[in-house]
């Protein structure tokens, strides 16, 4: 367990140190936040710090920090080091800076920030990707909790022929509609703290169970740096696309900007944005370790499905009752990400089309268009034999593409607003890395261009260089324009 413990130390102590550095960079002060200054009773609603923290955690923690690490641990114990380092330097920084940039821009959502700092052409491309991602999130996060509930709680078949699965999907769908339309403090603000408590208790229970039961874990010096994946998959980029939510997730930027509209004070940002991502990294580490231990004990193997692995681990470590509570907590995760994803999409579309969201009929109009698209994708994923796998692969890739845009926005924001030499590298370097990840993945993947790994890596390197040059050029142009306008 030494590698796992080292990873946990990196996550906790590294998060505390780098979070403080990020806070010093942004320098939060006592200015009025958008939640206070622009309060409208719907989306701009001041809420308590602890509520914002739990809502942010549940918003960003879909099935990704559980299902992703369960698949990612097949690469070996390198996951115990990559997850915390990536979370501290990439994911938590990404979430914090996205949220704080939004607060400093009147609670602007990500498309508006992209438009302001990267320009209208990038804004158009980003909007296409973000709408694709959020619709995919809505569909995926009806499918996964629905199937998990039916198979693990009801203990029945989750196939298309079973009417129970459609009833469960329908209940989740109705909840999404309600949560998308009602004021943020009426639904989300009231039930999320309960869900958050279940989530944290289940994660803590599994982590304690790993030590009490002595789950055997591989050490990095025993397997080598990257180990050998059972299917021979390449560590870069596959690992970073698979374990997205536990390291870096572009979806999180849309949730940080959503919560920026409910925060009373800027100084709450580090706890709400940065530290909640560290908590998600903890969840990812725990489930990666639990999955590895279960396989080494022979309770599961590489052919075990992710939902099956969840049931095995929860039952073995927490017993029948505790295991059921843990599974309920995991079912809650995607539901509490799906509803805010669709809420974010409503705000993004409304902002782009200048549709006033203070009026109920306008919110309903935009929401209906969104839910029609989600319903079509859900039907496709369930009726097509490979539908969900196709949906998931595009979702995972699009998620990381959005992170590339977010890092670019943050880098230019830092060049333009913070104006301290070299600090933008905190965003530029992880952005370049993820440009390489998404580039090499789509160039090689069967859902992309199907090129060889050698060609994919070379072209992805070129794309990363072009990405960096584009950011530096945009940042310099922005600074010159600002000086000229003054």
Buried (B, 14 or more C-beta within 10 A) or exposed (E): BEBBEBBBEBBBEBBEEBBEEBBEBBEBEEEEBBBEEEBEEBBBBBBBBEBBBBBBBBBBBBBBBBBBBBBBBBBBBBBBBBBBBBBBBBBBBBBBBBBBBBBBBBBBBBBBBBBBBBBEEBBEEBBEBBBBBBBBBBBBBBBBBBBBBBBBBEEEEBEEEBEBBBEBBEEBBEBBBEBBBBBBBBBBBEBBBEBBEBBBBBBEBBBEBBEEEEBEBBBBEEBEEBBEBEEEBBBBBBBBBBBBBBBBBBBBBBBBBBBBBBBBBBBBBBBBBBBBBBBBBBBBBBBBBBBBBBBEBEBBEEEBEBBBBBBBBBBBBBBEEBBBBBBBBBBBBBBBBBBBBBBBBBBBBBBBEEBEBEEEEBBBEBBEEBBEBBBEBBBBBBEEEEBBEEBBBBBBBBBBBBBBBBBBBBBBBBBBBEEEEEBBEBBBBBBBBBBBBBBBBBBBBEEBEEBEEEEBBBBBBEBBEEBBEBBBEBBEEBBEEEEEEE
